[in-house]
Amino acid sequence: MDQPLVVGVDGSGSALRAVDWAADEAALRRLPLRLVYAPLWVRYESAEFAGGSSSPDTGKLVELIVRGAARRARRRQPDLPISTAVLSGSPEDALVRESEHAWALAVGSRGRGGVPSLLLGSVSLFVAAHAACPVIVVRGDQDPPARLSAQGRIVVGAGDTSGAAVRFAAEEADRRGSVLEVVTARRRPAAHEPVGRRGTAAAPDHAPARRAAEALEAALRDIPEGVTIQQRLVDGPARHVLLDLASTADLLVIGAGRRAVHAGLPLGRVAHTVLHHSPCPVAVVPEPPVRARG
């Protein structure tokens, strides 16, 4: 059986938007949808499920949250195979365990009870840094989210990675019939040239630009024919460039680079910035470890 698309639900409106997005994505890819809940998430009373009644006991609350999410997904995609599960342990550990047997994980970007970024800060960042599969943080305030290809563009950041993020983005663009915009950001050169030891102007260092161009070329090799590609080599910090382009994208894809043999290193500045501020969903794709040259 195909690996499922797993969604972490916690009773929040943000998680329900993640359910909507994941239901559409699973239907597009013909994958089963798996909705999971970890009871160690802070107790949350939601009028969406409890109907404004007094506090239900924990068991009843869990049932309301999980069954409510499943009903929402079935209304969105009636023919979609859907399963639910209540997991043990903390939500972070539970979702990371789920990632070992999932095509991808989807989570919301806000916490419960109207607390901004609670879920993102306590769960999503951890999961994005440790998961064995791609993690999609469903950002945006539209409820329900627009269709997956509303803008017709998938944006992916290409840098010193193996290209896993670009391949993931290319497959998304292919299935949605969207344009794939592959972006390499480079720092702007200094306004003045460095001065050599004897007062002569030193030759400009073109190595960063050359490495960026080579990385982009390598990432494009595995993209299937038929995908419309737009390439950009843009001056400026990557996090700012990607956020600007995300304003007119359906999905922003970035790689979670691993600099050692062991996975699970913290995410870098680019990932933190786009996960907190992107106006569209963000897919964080794990990259294989890069061994130091010796």
C-alpha positions in Angstrom: 0.0 0.0 0.0 1.2 3.5 -0.7 2.7 5.5 2.1 0.1 7.9 3.5 0.1 11.7 3.8 0.0 12.3 7.5 -1.6 15.3 9.1 -1.1 16.4 12.8 -4.4 17.6 14.2 -4.8 19.4 17.5 -8.2 21.1 17.3 -7.0 24.4 16.0 -8.2 26.3 13.0 -4.7 26.2 11.6 -4.6 22.4 11.8 -8.0 22.2 10.1 -6.5 24.2 7.2 -3.7 21.7 7.1 -6.3 19.0 6.8 -7.9 20.8 3.8 -4.6 21.2 2.1 -3.5 17.6 2.8 -6.9 16.2 1.6 -6.5 17.9 -1.8 -2.8 16.8 -2.0 -3.6 13.2 -1.2 -6.4 13.1 -3.7 -4.1 14.6 -6.4 -1.4 11.9 -5.7 -3.9 9.1 -5.0 -2.5 8.5 -1.5 -4.3 7.6 1.7 -4.7 10.3 4.3 -3.8 9.6 7.9 -5.0 12.0 10.6 -3.1 11.7 13.9 -3.4 13.3 17.4 -1.2 13.1 20.4 -3.1 13.6 23.7 -0.1 15.3 25.3 -1.0 18.4 23.3 -2.2 21.0 25.8 -5.9 20.6 26.7 -7.8 22.7 24.3 -11.6 23.3 24.2 -12.8 24.2 20.8 -16.3 25.5 20.0 -15.8 24.0 16.5 -16.0 20.5 18.1 -17.6 21.0 21.5 -20.4 23.2 20.2 -19.9 25.7 23.0 -20.7 23.1 25.7 -18.8 22.8 29.0 -15.4 21.2 29.1 -15.5 17.6 27.9 -13.3 15.0 29.5 -10.0 14.2 27.8 -11.3 11.1 26.0 -14.3 12.9 24.6 -12.2 15.8 23.5 -9.8 13.5 21.6 -12.7 11.9 19.9 -14.3 15.2 18.9 -11.0 16.5 17.5 -10.1 13.4 15.5 -13.6 12.6 14.2 -14.2 16.3 13.4 -11.0 16.4 11.3 -12.0 13.2 9.5 -15.4 14.6 8.7 -13.9 17.7 7.3 -11.5 15.8 5.1 -14.3 13.6 3.8 -16.4 16.6 2.9 -13.5 18.0 1.0 -12.6 14.8 -0.8 -15.4 12.2 -0.5 -13.5 9.4 -2.2 -10.3 9.7 -0.3 -9.2 6.8 1.9 -8.9 8.2 5.4 -7.6 6.7 8.7 -7.2 8.2 12.1 -4.9 7.4 15.1 -4.3 8.6 18.6 -0.6 8.4 19.3 1.4 8.1 22.5 4.1 10.5 23.6 4.7 14.1 22.9 3.5 15.5 19.5 7.0 16.2 18.4 8.2 12.6 18.9 5.0 11.1 17.7 5.1 13.0 14.4 8.8 12.2 13.9 7.9 8.5 14.4 5.1 8.8 11.9 7.5 10.4 9.3 9.4 7.1 9.0 6.4 5.5 7.3 4.9 8.6 5.5 5.2 10.1 2.1 5.0 13.5 3.8 3.8 15.2 7.0 1.5 18.2 7.0 1.0 20.5 10.0 -0.5 23.9 10.7 1.4 27.0 11.5 -0.4 28.4 14.5 -1.2 27.1 17.9 -4.4 26.5 19.8 -6.5 29.0 21.6 -5.5 31.9 19.3 -1.9 31.8 20.4 0.1 32.7 17.3 3.0 30.4 16.3 2.6 28.0 19.3 2.3 25.0 17.1 5.1 26.3 14.8 7.4 27.1 17.6 6.9 23.9 19.7 6.2 21.3 17.1 6.6 22.2 13.5 10.2 23.5 13.6 11.3 20.4 15.5 9.5 18.1 13.1 10.8 19.9 10.1 14.4 19.5 11.4 14.0 15.8 12.4 11.5 14.2 10.1 12.5 11.4 7.7 10.1 12.7 5.0 9.1 16.1 3.6 7.2 18.3 6.1 4.7 20.8 4.8 3.8 23.7 7.1 0.5 25.0 5.8 0.6 28.8 6.2 -1.9 31.4 5.1 -5.1 32.5 6.8 -7.6 31.5 4.0 -10.2 29.0 5.3 -10.5 26.7 3.5 -7.3 27.1 1.5 -7.5 27.8 -2.2 -7.1 25.0 -4.6 -3.5 23.7 -4.8 -2.7 25.3 -8.2 -4.5 28.6 -7.7 -1.4 30.7 -8.6 0.1 28.2 -11.1 3.6 28.5 -9.6 5.8 26.3 -7.4 9.0 28.1 -6.1 12.0 26.2 -5.0 15.3 27.4 -3.5 18.3 25.8 -5.1 21.7 26.1 -3.3 24.4 23.8 -2.1 22.1 20.7 -1.8 21.8 17.4 -3.4 18.7 18.5 -5.4 16.1 16.6 -3.3 14.1 19.8 -2.8 14.2 20.6 -6.5 13.1 17.1 -7.4 10.2 17.3 -5.0 9.1 20.7 -6.4 9.4 19.4 -9.9 7.1 16.5 -9.1 4.6 18.9 -7.5 4.7 21.2 -10.6 4.2 18.2 -12.9 1.2 16.9 -11.1 -0.5 20.3 -10.7 0.4 21.6 -14.2 2.2 24.5 -12.6 5.3 26.5 -13.6 8.4 25.5 -11.7 10.5 28.5 -10.6 14.0 27.4 -9.5 15.8 30.2 -7.6 19.4 30.5 -6.6 20.1 33.5 -4.4 23.6 35.0 -4.1 25.0 37.8 -2.0 25.5 41.1 -3.7 29.1 41.9 -4.3 30.7 44.6 -2.2 30.4 48.2 -3.4 34.1 48.5 -3.6 36.8 46.0 -4.6 39.2 44.7 -1.9 42.7 46.2 -1.9 45.7 44.0 -2.3 48.7 43.9 0.0 50.6 46.4 -2.2 47.7 48.8 -2.7 46.5 47.3 -6.0 42.9 46.3 -6.5 42.5 42.6 -5.9 40.7 40.5 -8.5 37.0 40.0 -7.7 36.1 36.7 -6.2 33.7 35.0 -8.6 33.7 31.7 -6.7 30.3 32.2 -4.9 28.5 33.1 -8.2 30.2 30.1 -9.9 29.2 27.7 -7.2 25.7 29.0 -7.2 25.4 28.6 -11.0 26.8 25.1 -10.8 24.4 24.1 -8.0 21.5 25.3 -10.0 22.6 23.4 -13.2 23.1 20.2 -11.2 19.6 20.5 -9.6 17.9 20.8 -12.9 19.3 17.6 -14.4 16.7 15.3 -12.8 13.6 17.4 -13.7 11.3 15.4 -16.0 10.5 16.7 -19.5 7.2 18.5 -19.8 7.7 20.7 -16.8 7.8 24.4 -17.6 10.9 25.8 -15.8 11.8 29.4 -15.0 15.4 29.8 -13.7 16.4 32.8 -11.6 19.8 33.7 -10.3 19.0 36.6 -7.9 21.2 38.9 -5.9 20.3 39.2 -2.2 19.8 37.1 1.0 18.1 33.9 0.2 15.4 34.3 2.9 14.3 37.7 1.5 14.4 36.5 -2.1 12.2 33.5 -1.4 9.7 35.3 0.8 9.2 37.9 -2.0 8.6 35.2 -4.6 6.3 33.2 -2.2 3.8 36.0 -2.4 2.6 34.7 -5.8 3.3 31.0 -5.3 1.1 28.0 -4.4 4.0 26.3 -2.6 7.5 27.3 -1.5 10.0 24.4 -1.3 13.3 24.5 0.6 15.9 21.8 1.4 16.8 20.9 5.0 20.5 20.3 4.6 22.4 17.8 6.8 26.0 18.7 7.4 26.8 15.5 9.2 26.0 11.8 9.1 23.3 12.1 11.7 20.1 13.7 10.7 18.1 16.1 12.8 20.4 19.1 12.9 18.5 22.4 13.6 17.2 24.3 10.6 19.1 27.3 9.3 18.1 30.9 9.1 16.5 30.6 5.7 14.1 27.8 6.9 13.3 29.6 10.1 12.4 32.8 8.3 10.2 31.4 5.6 8.4 29.0 8.0 7.5 32.0 10.2 6.7 34.5 7.4 5.8 32.8 4.1 2.4 33.8 2.8 2.0 30.3 1.2 2.6 26.7 2.4 6.2 25.7 2.8 7.6 22.3 2.1 10.8 21.4 3.9 12.5 18.5 2.2 15.3 16.6 4.0 18.5 16.4 2.1 21.0 13.5 2.5 24.0 14.1 4.7 26.9 15.9 3.2 30.2 14.5 4.4 33.0 16.9 5.0 35.8 16.7 2.5 38.9 15.3 3.9 
